């Protein structure tokens, strides 16, 4: 027997509309001072890199070293050398800085996933605008600058994950803390990754 006309279908339409409205409201907003521009790169929660891509090229990673986490950004950071708590911190910083977009360029001249500032770093030997807009190179430079994830001073976070407050607001730090808690891999998976 069919439900009365209008009742069943109206409820479905209302639920669909409510779902779309809820999705629009939960989409993250970025203030104009923190706006990041990217061409068409997926965010760190939208796409995963095939495992084979991580196994090719120089610095081949053995399959046993790939973390059990399926998040592509975690895999890229792990391949670079970040481990354990430092891997989680690196992931949270990338998400805070660029949403995981490798080709992100901010209005203030910050480049790539970790948002290296052109004014502060362009005279460094490692500065290469084109390469900084790639996942692997950007992560490699962050690994070097952060001493393997042991110090996050350029991102205004001290060596144990606390806000230093030298040049970022508490609001910016809270975004990092939020992402740190949203880390996509189970803690036991990160701790089991071999160095």
N, C-alpha and C positions, 0 to 999 in steps of 0.2 A: 504494500500500500504506500502511495506517495504522500509525503508530508503536505500540509496545506500550502497553497501557493504563496510565495513571498516570505514565509517564515524561515524555512531552512536555508534557502539561497541568500536571503538578506543577512542572516547571521554569518554565513561564510564570507560575503562581501565585506561586512563590518570587521570581521576578524582579519581579513587580508589587508584592509585599509589601516587597521590599528597596527599590524605588524610592520607595514611600510613606514608609518609615522614613527614607530619605536626605533626602527633601523636608522632613520634620518636623525633622530634625536641623539642616538648613541654614537654617531660618527664623530670622531675626534675633531676638535676645532683647534686651529693654531692662531695665536695672536699675530698681528702684523709684524711686530718686532721679532718674532721667532719664525716667520713664514719661510718655508723651505720650498724651493722650486725643483721639480724633477721632470724629466722628459716623459718616460712611460714605464719606469722601473716598478716592479711589484714591491709591495712592502714585505717585511720579513715574515708576515703571517699569511701571505697570499700564495707563495710559490715555493716549491722545494726543488733543489738541484738534484738531478739524477746522481746516484751513488757513483756511477762510472766517471762522471765529470770530476769528482773529487780524487779519483785514483790516477788520473792522467797527469803527465807533465813532470817538471822538476819537483823534487821534494815529495815523491810518491808516498802517499799515506797507506799503510797496511790496513786491510779490512778490519782487523781486530782493534785498531785504534779509532775507528769511527764511532762516535758516541751513539748509544742506542736511540737518542732523541732524533726525531725526523725533521726538525726545523732546519731549513736551509742555512739560516744565519748562524745558528749554533754550530753547524758543520763547518762553515767557512772559518769561524773564529777558532774552532778546535783545530782545524788543519793548520792555522797560523801558529798555534802553540799555546793558546789560552787553555787553562785547565781549572777544574773545580770552582771555587768561589770566584776566582779571577775571570773565568769564562762567563759566569752569571753576571758579574759586574760589567764586563765588556758588552754583553748583550743588552743590558739595561741602558748603558750609555748610548749605544747605537740607536736604540729605540727612542730614547729621549731626544737625541740630536737630529736624527733624520728619518725616523720611522722605518729604518732599514733600507732606505733608498740609496743605492750606490751612486746614482748620478745627481744627488741633491746638491743644489747650490743655493745658499741663503742670500738674502738681500744685503747682508753684512760681509759677504765674501768668504763664506765658510764652505768647504768642499767635501763631498763624499759622505760615506756612512758615518764616520766619526766627526765630520764637520771641522776640518783643519782650517784655521783662519789664514787667509792669504797675507794680510798685513803683518801678522805675527811670524809667519813661517816661510814666506816666499823666497827668502835668501838662503834657506837651508839647502844642502846638496840634494836632499831627497825630494824637494818640491818639484812636482811635475803635474801640472793641472790635468792633463789628459789621464795619466795613470791614477791620480787620486780619485778619479771618478770610476774606478774599477774596484770590485769587492776585495780581491786578493791583495792588491797593492795598498789600499787604504788600511786594511786590517794589519798588514805587515808593518806599516809605519806606526800605527797605534800600539802594536806589540812592542816595537822598539822604544817608542817614547815613554810608554808606561812601565818599562822594565819588566816585560812579561806579565803585565797586569798587576804588579805589586804597588804601583803608585799612579794615581789618577789626577795628579795636581793640575795638568792642563785643562781638565774638565771640572776643576774646582771641587774635587772630592779627595779627601786624604787617603792614606794607605790602608785604612780600615773601613772605608765606605761612608765616612761622615762628611757633611757639608762643611767646606772651609769658609765660604762666604766672602772670598776676596773679590770676585767679580761676577757672581751669579746670585740671583735672588733665592730665597727659601722656596718660592713657587717652582723655580726651575729644578732645584734639588728634589722637591717632592715628586716631580714628574719622574725623575730617576728612580726614586724609592718605589713609586707605583709600578714601574716597569720591572724593577728588581723582584717584586712580589709576584709579578705575572710571568716570570720565567717559564717557558713552555715545556721544560723537561723536568721529570721527577728528580728530586734531590738525589735519590739513590742512584739514578743513571749517571749523573754528573760525577758523583764520588767514585763510581766504578771505572771511569775512564782512566786508562793507563797513561802515564806521562811518557 
